[in-house]
Amino acid sequence: MESLIGIISAINGVVWGPAMLILLAGTGLYLTLGLKLTPQRKLIYGFKMLWRGRKSTEEGDISPFNALMTALSATVGTGNIAGVATAVFFGGPGALFWMWVIALVGMATKFCEATLAVHYREKDANGNHVGGPMYYIKNGLGIKWKWLGVLFAIFGMLAGFGIGNTIQSNSVADALQSTFGIQPLVTGIVIAVLVALVLIGGIKRIGDVAGKLVPIMAIFYVGGGLIILIMHADRLPEAFSLIFYHAFNPIAAAGGFAGATIWAAMRFGIARGVFSNEAGLGSAPIAHAAAQTKDPIRQGTVAMLGTFIDTIIICSITGLVIMVTGAWQSGENGASMSALAFNEGLPGGWGQYIVSIGLAVFAFTTIIGWSFYGEKCTQFLFGEKSNIPFRVLWILAIPLGTLPIIDLGSLWLVADTLNAMMAIPNLVALLLLSPVVFKLTKDYFNNPANLLKNN
């Protein structure tokens, strides 16, 4: 087992090396400039489209609102709580700056992903709309590029069992055991049963559940974080100073913090940011392809909000709470650091409950969101007949992630590696198909009828 982990670690060092960070950030920057900052300039417009999309009757399977909530259900998870803390633990305060950078350019990446997903989507044998990187590679780049779509589907199918399943159940089981004394296997079985009840209803049930749970839990978690920041408002200037300074300068060991280089801040900030908001991975467009919309650009403006909400809002809350409470120097890591920060920040020990309950619900929604991603990747490879067997395997894997034989560090390593392997085919496709998105965007926003109709 150790030799296998050693091999994966070596692969991880390559796929998350300088070349991958340049590819992720470079693609986002190229798309941002090619779109003339449209995602950033049209942020308010995106929120308008999200509000209008709550009750869409256009062609598709779920409303644009529920499509975003499904995507957010898969992205808002352990990455926002444990992932942010991990970034700070290994990369120092400067890691938060690089998380923000990758999120800002990632808005353009997510915009392009969703636009292409809707533009090139298909209907399967069951009459459901299917799309995502494997489809816009096949239909946009042509059949000779289908092998690239197959690679994405393979990596996406496998990655789901890490990033979207066992990591989630492992993290929430650990949090509930430390806070409430619940046995991990019990947590795993309960989550598996609840997920099974949701998956019976397919994407429509997933969308409905995500549309209700995600907003409630996001408000609950963010609200708790904002209270802490207001109570420690005098420490915010120092926190921002540390973040911006150490984004470009190494930081020495302090307290329980081991110190970090500039490269560590960049690497862990970008890697954890991508793990959290998934911009560039190609996962979210699978959900947006099912949206009830006839306009790819309109759904693109909704999709880009996912990156903004996930990283610029939720991850920032976690990171700043960790900074102002001093938890980043505690020597704790992952969800334990975040729990300590919230507990230190709120009187009466309520902080740990916010983190534990938030982690539990976020993990649950991530599991159901990623089940859809993994299922569609598997369907692309093996056809509709694979859907039920995949769901069964998915449900069985949930309690396995809570067993003591599973090492969380190894799980994160495998998930990180598979994320990068997913991103490569998707980023190649985004670069090659970017002229299509640029033209669609220009035509849409240069048409006064579109703006008049949608305002």
C-alpha positions as CSV (number, residue, x, y, z in Angstrom):
1,M,0.0,0.0,0.0
2,E,2.8,2.4,0.9
3,S,4.5,1.8,-2.5
4,L,1.2,2.6,-4.3
5,I,0.8,5.8,-2.3
6,G,4.4,6.6,-3.1
7,I,3.6,6.3,-6.8
8,I,0.5,8.4,-6.6
9,S,2.4,11.0,-4.6
10,A,5.0,11.1,-7.4
11,I,2.3,11.5,-10.0
12,N,0.6,14.2,-7.9
13,G,3.9,16.1,-7.8
14,V,3.9,16.2,-11.6
15,V,0.3,16.9,-12.4
16,W,0.1,19.6,-9.7
17,G,3.4,21.0,-10.6
18,P,4.2,24.4,-12.1
19,A,2.8,23.3,-15.5
20,M,-0.7,22.5,-14.1
21,L,-0.9,25.7,-12.2
22,I,0.1,27.7,-15.2
23,L,-2.4,25.8,-17.3
24,L,-5.2,26.4,-14.9
25,A,-4.4,30.1,-14.2
26,G,-3.4,30.7,-17.8
27,T,-6.5,29.3,-19.2
28,G,-8.7,31.3,-16.9
29,L,-6.7,34.5,-17.6
30,Y,-6.9,33.8,-21.4
31,L,-10.7,33.3,-21.3
32,T,-11.1,36.3,-19.0
33,L,-9.3,38.5,-21.5
34,G,-10.9,36.9,-24.5
35,L,-14.3,37.5,-23.0
36,K,-13.2,41.1,-22.2
37,L,-14.0,40.6,-18.5
38,T,-17.6,39.7,-19.3
39,P,-18.0,37.3,-16.3
40,Q,-16.7,39.9,-13.9
41,R,-18.6,42.8,-15.5
42,K,-21.9,40.8,-15.7
43,L,-21.9,39.6,-12.1
44,I,-25.1,41.5,-11.3
45,Y,-26.7,40.3,-14.5
46,G,-25.9,36.7,-13.6
47,F,-27.7,37.1,-10.3
48,K,-30.7,38.5,-12.2
49,M,-30.7,35.4,-14.5
50,L,-30.4,33.2,-11.5
51,W,-33.5,34.8,-9.9
52,R,-35.5,34.6,-13.2
53,G,-34.4,31.0,-13.6
54,R,-36.2,29.7,-10.5
55,K,-39.3,28.7,-12.5
56,S,-38.1,28.2,-16.1
57,T,-40.4,26.4,-18.5
58,E,-37.9,26.1,-21.3
59,E,-36.5,22.8,-22.7
60,G,-34.4,20.9,-20.1
61,D,-34.8,18.8,-17.0
62,I,-34.3,21.1,-14.1
63,S,-34.5,24.9,-13.6
64,P,-31.4,27.1,-14.1
65,F,-31.6,27.9,-10.4
66,N,-31.6,24.2,-9.4
67,A,-28.8,23.5,-12.0
68,L,-26.6,26.0,-10.1
69,M,-27.7,24.6,-6.7
70,T,-26.8,21.1,-7.9
71,A,-23.4,22.4,-9.1
72,L,-23.0,24.2,-5.8
73,S,-24.1,21.1,-3.8
74,A,-21.1,19.3,-5.3
75,T,-18.6,22.2,-4.8
76,V,-19.7,23.5,-1.4
77,G,-18.3,20.8,0.8
78,T,-15.2,19.8,2.7
79,G,-13.1,22.1,0.4
80,N,-14.8,25.1,2.0
81,I,-14.1,24.0,5.5
82,A,-11.3,21.5,5.6
83,G,-9.7,22.5,2.3
84,V,-9.3,26.1,3.2
85,A,-7.7,25.1,6.5
86,T,-5.3,22.7,4.7
87,A,-4.3,25.5,2.3
88,V,-3.4,27.8,5.2
89,F,-1.7,25.0,7.2
90,F,0.7,24.2,4.3
91,G,0.8,27.5,2.4
92,G,0.4,30.1,5.2
93,P,-1.9,33.1,5.0
94,G,-0.8,33.9,1.5
95,A,-2.6,30.8,0.2
96,L,-5.9,32.7,0.6
97,F,-4.7,35.4,-1.8
98,W,-4.0,32.8,-4.5
99,M,-7.4,31.1,-3.8
100,W,-9.0,34.5,-4.6
101,V,-7.0,34.9,-7.8
102,I,-7.9,31.5,-9.2
103,A,-11.5,32.1,-8.3
104,L,-11.7,35.5,-10.2
105,V,-10.2,34.0,-13.4
106,G,-12.1,30.8,-12.6
107,M,-15.4,32.7,-13.1
108,A,-14.5,32.9,-16.8
109,T,-13.6,29.2,-16.9
110,K,-16.9,28.2,-15.4
111,F,-18.8,30.6,-17.7
112,C,-17.2,28.9,-20.7
113,E,-17.8,25.4,-19.4
114,A,-21.5,25.9,-18.9
115,T,-21.9,27.7,-22.2
116,L,-20.3,24.9,-24.1
117,A,-22.3,22.3,-22.1
118,V,-25.6,23.7,-23.1
119,H,-24.5,24.5,-26.7
120,Y,-23.4,20.9,-27.4
121,R,-25.7,18.9,-25.1
122,E,-27.7,15.9,-26.3
123,K,-30.7,13.9,-25.3
124,D,-30.1,10.3,-24.1
125,A,-32.3,7.3,-24.7
126,N,-34.4,8.2,-21.6
127,G,-35.1,11.6,-22.9
128,N,-32.8,13.4,-20.4
129,H,-30.5,16.2,-21.4
130,V,-26.8,15.2,-21.0
131,G,-23.7,17.3,-21.5
132,G,-20.4,18.3,-20.1
133,P,-16.8,18.1,-21.3
134,M,-17.1,14.6,-22.8
135,Y,-19.9,15.9,-25.0
136,Y,-18.5,19.2,-26.0
137,I,-15.3,17.5,-26.9
138,K,-17.1,14.9,-29.1
139,N,-19.6,17.3,-30.6
140,G,-17.5,20.5,-30.7
141,L,-14.0,19.2,-31.6
142,G,-15.3,16.2,-33.7
143,I,-15.2,12.5,-33.5
144,K,-11.4,12.3,-33.9
145,W,-11.2,14.0,-30.5
146,K,-13.6,11.6,-28.8
147,W,-10.7,9.8,-27.1
148,L,-10.1,13.0,-25.1
149,G,-13.7,12.9,-24.0
150,V,-13.3,9.2,-23.0
151,L,-10.3,10.1,-20.9
152,F,-12.2,12.8,-19.1
153,A,-15.1,10.4,-18.5
154,I,-12.8,7.8,-17.0
155,F,-11.0,10.2,-14.7
156,G,-14.4,11.9,-13.8
157,M,-15.9,8.5,-12.9
158,L,-13.0,7.5,-10.7
159,A,-12.5,11.0,-9.2
160,G,-16.1,11.0,-8.0
161,F,-15.4,8.2,-5.6
162,G,-12.7,10.3,-4.0
163,I,-13.6,14.0,-4.1
164,G,-17.3,13.4,-4.1
165,N,-17.8,10.3,-1.9
166,T,-15.3,8.8,0.4
167,I,-13.5,12.0,1.3
168,Q,-16.9,13.6,2.2
169,S,-18.1,10.7,4.3
170,N,-14.7,10.4,6.0
171,S,-14.6,14.1,6.9
172,V,-18.1,14.3,8.2
173,A,-17.8,11.1,10.2
174,D,-14.6,12.4,11.9
175,A,-16.3,15.8,12.7
176,L,-19.5,14.2,14.1
177,Q,-17.4,11.7,16.2
178,S,-15.3,14.5,17.8
179,T,-18.3,16.8,18.4
180,F,-21.2,14.4,19.2
181,G,-19.4,11.1,19.8
182,I,-21.2,9.4,16.9
183,Q,-19.5,6.2,15.6
184,P,-18.1,6.8,12.1
185,L,-19.7,3.7,10.6
186,V,-23.1,4.8,11.9
187,T,-22.7,8.1,10.2
188,G,-21.6,6.4,7.0
189,I,-24.7,4.1,7.0
190,V,-27.1,7.0,7.7
191,I,-25.6,9.1,4.9
192,A,-25.8,6.1,2.5
193,V,-29.5,5.6,3.3
194,L,-30.3,9.3,2.8
195,V,-28.4,9.5,-0.4
196,A,-30.1,6.3,-1.7
197,L,-33.5,8.0,-1.1
198,V,-32.5,11.0,-3.2
199,L,-30.9,9.1,-6.0
200,I,-34.1,7.1,-6.6
201,G,-35.5,10.3,-8.1
202,G,-32.6,11.0,-10.5
203,I,-31.6,14.5,-11.5
204,K,-34.9,16.1,-10.7
205,R,-34.9,14.9,-7.1
206,I,-31.2,15.9,-6.8
207,G,-32.0,19.4,-8.1
208,D,-35.0,19.8,-5.7
209,V,-33.0,18.7,-2.7
210,A,-30.0,20.8,-3.6
211,G,-32.3,23.8,-4.3
212,K,-33.5,23.7,-0.7
213,L,-30.6,22.5,1.3
214,V,-27.7,24.5,-0.2
215,P,-29.1,28.0,0.3
216,I,-30.2,27.2,3.9
217,M,-26.8,25.7,4.9
218,A,-24.8,28.4,3.1
219,I,-26.7,31.1,5.0
220,F,-26.3,29.2,8.3
221,Y,-22.5,28.7,7.9
222,V,-21.8,32.2,6.4
223,G,-24.0,33.8,9.1
224,G,-22.0,32.2,11.8
225,G,-18.7,33.2,10.2
226,L,-19.9,36.8,9.7
227,I,-20.8,37.1,13.4
228,I,-17.2,36.1,14.3
229,L,-15.7,38.6,11.9
230,I,-17.9,41.4,13.3
231,M,-16.9,40.4,16.8
232,H,-13.2,40.5,15.7
233,A,-13.4,43.4,13.3
234,D,-10.4,45.0,14.9
235,R,-8.2,42.1,13.7
236,L,-9.3,42.1,10.1
237,P,-6.8,44.7,8.9
238,E,-3.9,42.6,10.3
239,A,-5.4,39.5,8.7
240,F,-5.6,41.1,5.3
241,S,-2.1,42.5,5.7
242,L,-0.8,39.0,6.4
243,I,-2.6,37.5,3.5
244,F,-1.4,40.0,0.9
245,Y,2.1,40.3,2.2
246,H,2.8,36.5,2.4
247,A,1.3,35.9,-1.0
248,F,4.6,37.2,-2.3
249,N,6.9,36.7,0.7
250,P,7.8,33.5,2.6
251,I,6.6,33.2,6.2
252,A,8.6,31.8,9.1
253,A,7.4,29.3,11.6
254,A,5.2,30.8,14.3
255,G,3.3,29.1,17.2
256,G,2.2,25.7,15.8
257,F,2.6,26.8,12.2
258,A,5.6,25.3,10.4
259,G,6.3,28.1,8.0
260,A,5.8,28.3,4.2
261,T,7.5,29.4,1.0
262,I,5.9,31.6,-1.7
263,W,5.6,28.5,-3.9
264,A,3.7,26.7,-1.1
265,A,1.3,29.6,-0.8
266,M,0.7,29.5,-4.6
267,R,0.5,25.8,-4.9
268,F,-1.8,25.1,-2.0
269,G,-3.9,28.2,-2.6
270,I,-4.6,27.4,-6.2
271,A,-4.9,23.6,-5.7
272,R,-7.4,24.0,-2.7
273,G,-9.2,26.8,-4.6
274,V,-9.7,24.5,-7.6
275,F,-10.7,21.6,-5.3
276,S,-13.3,23.8,-3.7
277,N,-14.9,25.7,-6.7
278,E,-14.0,23.1,-9.3
279,A,-13.5,25.7,-12.0
280,G,-11.6,24.0,-14.8
281,L,-12.3,20.4,-13.6
282,G,-15.3,20.1,-15.9
283,S,-17.6,18.7,-13.3
284,A,-20.1,21.6,-12.9
285,P,-21.1,21.8,-16.7
286,I,-22.5,18.3,-16.4
287,A,-25.2,19.7,-14.1
288,H,-25.7,22.9,-16.1
289,A,-26.3,20.9,-19.3
290,A,-29.6,19.7,-17.7
291,A,-30.9,23.3,-17.2
292,Q,-34.2,24.4,-18.6
293,T,-32.8,27.0,-21.0
294,K,-32.5,27.6,-24.7
295,D,-29.6,30.1,-24.4
296,P,-26.1,28.8,-23.5
297,I,-24.8,32.3,-22.6
298,R,-27.7,32.9,-20.1
299,Q,-26.8,29.6,-18.3
300,G,-23.1,30.6,-18.5
301,T,-23.8,33.8,-16.5
302,V,-25.6,31.7,-13.9
303,A,-22.9,29.1,-13.7
304,M,-20.1,31.6,-13.1
305,L,-21.9,32.6,-9.8
306,G,-20.9,29.2,-8.5
307,T,-17.2,30.1,-8.3
308,F,-18.0,33.5,-6.9
309,I,-20.3,32.1,-4.1
310,D,-18.1,29.1,-3.3
311,T,-14.7,30.8,-3.1
312,I,-15.0,34.6,-2.9
313,I,-17.8,34.3,-0.3
314,I,-17.8,31.0,1.6
315,C,-14.1,30.1,1.5
316,S,-13.2,33.7,2.4
317,I,-15.4,33.5,5.4
318,T,-13.6,30.3,6.6
319,G,-10.1,31.7,5.9
320,L,-10.7,35.0,7.6
321,V,-12.2,33.3,10.7
322,I,-9.1,31.1,10.9
323,M,-6.9,34.2,10.6
324,V,-8.7,36.5,13.1
325,T,-9.0,33.9,15.8
326,G,-5.3,32.8,15.5
327,A,-6.3,29.2,14.8
328,W,-3.8,29.1,11.8
329,Q,-1.0,29.1,14.4
330,S,-2.5,26.3,16.5
331,G,-0.9,23.3,14.7
332,E,-4.3,21.9,13.9
333,N,-5.1,21.0,10.3
334,G,-8.2,20.4,8.1
335,A,-11.7,20.5,9.6
336,S,-10.1,20.5,13.1
337,M,-8.5,23.8,12.5
338,S,-11.8,25.3,11.2
339,A,-13.7,23.9,14.1
340,L,-11.2,25.4,16.5
341,A,-11.4,28.8,14.8
342,F,-15.2,28.9,15.0
343,N,-15.2,27.6,18.6
344,E,-12.7,30.3,19.6
345,G,-14.7,32.9,17.8
346,L,-18.1,32.2,19.2
347,P,-19.0,32.2,22.9
348,G,-20.5,29.1,24.5
349,G,-18.8,26.6,22.3
350,W,-21.4,27.0,19.5
351,G,-18.7,27.3,16.8
352,Q,-17.9,23.6,16.7
353,Y,-21.5,22.8,16.2
354,I,-21.8,25.2,13.2
355,V,-18.7,23.6,11.6
356,S,-19.8,20.0,12.3
357,I,-23.4,20.4,11.2
358,G,-22.3,22.6,8.2
359,L,-19.7,19.9,7.3
360,A,-22.3,17.2,7.6
361,V,-24.9,18.9,5.3
362,F,-22.3,20.2,2.9
363,A,-20.8,16.7,2.6
364,F,-24.2,15.2,2.0
365,T,-25.1,17.6,-0.8
366,T,-21.6,17.1,-2.3
367,I,-22.2,13.3,-2.4
368,I,-25.5,13.6,-4.2
369,G,-24.2,16.3,-6.6
370,W,-21.1,14.2,-7.5
371,S,-23.2,11.1,-7.8
372,F,-24.8,12.8,-10.9
373,Y,-21.4,13.7,-12.3
374,G,-20.0,10.2,-11.9
375,E,-23.2,8.6,-13.3
376,K,-23.1,10.8,-16.4
377,C,-19.4,10.0,-17.0
378,T,-20.1,6.3,-16.6
379,Q,-23.1,6.6,-18.9
380,F,-20.9,8.2,-21.6
381,L,-18.6,5.2,-21.4
382,F,-21.1,2.4,-21.0
383,G,-24.5,3.7,-21.9
384,E,-27.8,4.2,-19.9
385,K,-27.7,0.6,-18.7
386,S,-24.9,1.5,-16.4
387,N,-26.9,4.0,-14.3
388,I,-28.4,1.7,-11.8
389,P,-25.2,-0.4,-11.1
390,F,-23.3,2.9,-10.7
391,R,-25.8,4.2,-8.1
392,V,-25.5,0.9,-6.1
393,L,-21.7,1.1,-6.1
394,W,-21.9,4.8,-5.2
395,I,-24.1,4.1,-2.1
396,L,-22.0,1.2,-0.9
397,A,-18.8,3.3,-1.1
398,I,-20.1,5.9,1.3
399,P,-19.8,3.9,4.6
400,L,-16.5,2.4,3.3
401,G,-15.0,5.9,3.5
402,T,-15.7,6.0,7.2
403,L,-13.8,2.9,8.1
404,P,-10.5,3.3,10.1
405,I,-8.6,1.5,7.3
406,I,-9.1,4.7,5.2
407,D,-6.4,7.3,5.7
408,L,-7.7,10.8,5.1
409,G,-4.3,12.1,3.9
410,S,-4.1,9.3,1.3
411,L,-7.7,10.0,0.2
412,W,-6.9,13.7,-0.4
413,L,-3.8,12.7,-2.3
414,V,-5.7,10.4,-4.6
415,A,-8.5,13.0,-5.1
416,D,-6.0,15.8,-5.8
417,T,-4.3,13.6,-8.5
418,L,-7.6,12.5,-10.2
419,N,-8.8,16.2,-10.2
420,A,-5.8,17.2,-12.2
421,M,-6.2,14.3,-14.6
422,M,-9.8,15.4,-15.1
423,A,-8.8,19.0,-15.7
424,I,-6.3,18.4,-18.4
425,P,-8.7,17.1,-21.1
426,N,-11.2,19.8,-20.1
427,L,-8.8,22.7,-20.3
428,V,-7.5,21.5,-23.7
429,A,-11.1,21.5,-24.9
430,L,-11.8,25.0,-23.5
431,L,-8.8,26.5,-25.2
432,L,-9.7,24.9,-28.6
433,L,-13.4,25.8,-28.4
434,S,-12.9,29.3,-26.9
435,P,-13.6,31.0,-30.3
436,V,-17.1,29.4,-30.2
437,V,-17.7,30.9,-26.7
438,F,-16.3,34.3,-27.7
439,K,-18.6,34.5,-30.7
440,L,-21.7,33.3,-28.8
441,T,-21.0,35.8,-26.0
442,K,-20.4,38.7,-28.4
443,D,-23.6,37.9,-30.4
444,Y,-25.7,37.6,-27.2
445,F,-24.6,40.8,-25.5
446,N,-24.6,42.8,-28.8
447,N,-28.3,41.9,-29.3
448,P,-30.4,44.5,-27.5
449,A,-33.4,42.1,-27.7
450,N,-31.6,39.7,-25.3
451,L,-30.8,42.3,-22.8
452,L,-34.3,43.9,-22.9
453,K,-35.9,40.5,-22.6
454,N,-33.8,39.4,-19.7
455,N,-33.8,42.5,-17.6
